[in-house]
Amino acid sequence: MDVARIMESLAEQGITVLFKADAERMREGVKPWTFVASGAPVHEDLLVRTDGVSVEACLDVCLPRLREFGLVIPE
């Protein structure tokens, strides 16, 4: 899975995307990764967010939800 390609594709469609690795949560062993995608101002109602144990876990949750908004996500 090419995360950079996915993020670039979403940005080209007007979506702001953030991936974060939280050092404190990583030390605690609690879902250190956060994925946030928001659509303002192009897709005002779009906000998709999750915390996960890995980048892949976040994408497994969020990509189907983004597709429900009609966004095209590269494989």
C-alpha positions in Angstrom: 0.0 0.0 0.0 1.5 3.3 -1.1 0.5 5.7 1.7 2.0 8.8 0.0 0.1 8.0 -3.2 -3.1 7.7 -1.3 -2.5 11.0 0.6 -1.6 12.8 -2.7 -4.8 11.4 -4.4 -7.0 12.6 -1.5 -5.3 16.1 -1.5 -5.9 16.4 -5.3 -9.6 15.8 -4.5 -9.7 18.6 -2.0 -9.1 16.5 1.2 -6.6 17.5 3.9 -5.0 14.4 5.3 -2.9 14.0 8.5 -1.1 10.9 9.8 0.4 11.2 13.3 2.5 8.9 15.4 2.2 9.7 19.1 5.3 8.9 21.1 3.5 8.9 24.4 0.8 6.5 23.3 3.5 4.4 21.7 5.3 4.1 25.0 2.0 3.2 26.7 1.2 0.6 24.0 -2.1 2.3 23.2 -3.0 2.9 19.5 -0.2 5.3 18.6 -1.2 6.1 15.1 -3.9 8.7 14.2 -5.4 9.3 10.7 -7.6 12.4 10.1 -9.1 13.4 6.7 -11.2 16.5 6.4 -12.9 18.1 3.4 -13.2 21.7 4.3 -13.7 23.8 2.3 -14.4 21.5 -0.7 -16.2 18.7 1.1 -17.6 20.5 4.1 -19.3 17.5 5.8 -16.3 15.2 5.5 -14.4 14.3 8.6 -12.9 10.8 9.0 -10.7 10.0 12.0 -9.4 7.0 13.7 -6.6 5.8 16.1 -4.9 2.5 15.4 -2.1 0.2 16.2 -0.5 0.7 12.8 -0.8 2.8 9.6 -2.4 -0.1 7.9 -5.0 -0.5 10.7 -5.9 3.2 10.3 -6.3 2.8 6.6 -8.4 -0.3 6.9 -10.9 1.7 8.8 -10.8 5.0 7.0 -10.4 4.1 3.3 -13.8 2.4 3.0 -15.4 5.4 4.8 -13.7 7.8 2.4 -15.0 5.7 -0.6 -18.5 6.1 0.8 -18.1 9.9 0.3 -17.4 9.1 -3.4 -13.6 9.7 -3.2 -11.3 7.7 -5.5 -8.6 5.9 -3.6 -5.7 4.2 -5.4 -5.0 0.6 -4.6 
